[in-house]
Amino acid sequence: MKNSRLFYFAGIVFVLFFISIICYASDTKIDINTASAKELMKLPGIGKITAESIIKYRQNIKKFSSIEDLMKIKGLGKKKFKKIKDLITIGTSKAENIKKDLKKDNGKNK
């Protein structure tokens, strides 16, 4: 009886652990400033040519300062952007956002 309860408990723990991994993976966004072509191609509607265009843009022109900048890529218009906007990020950290806010506040106080 004790063994069956132990296996039951272990099974529940395993299932909960597995579900948490899946939830974490689905919440992870792709950073368009650092992603490889392979990672970019995981996005709906992004094939090899578009992924390579994204990489060339950020290497040769500039890094993306907003996710909307992605629409500057040939072949990536509003329709495709709508499909991927919730799956991408430009990787700004909370610390960078705080620095930006502080700069704005300092500019207002002058």
Secondary structure, DSSP 8 states (H G I E B T S, - for coil): -HHHHHHHHHHHHHHHHHHHHHHHHHH--EETTT--HHHHTTSTT--HHHHHHHHHHHHHT---SSGGGGGGSTT--HHHHHHHGGGEE----HHHHHHHHHHHHHHHH-
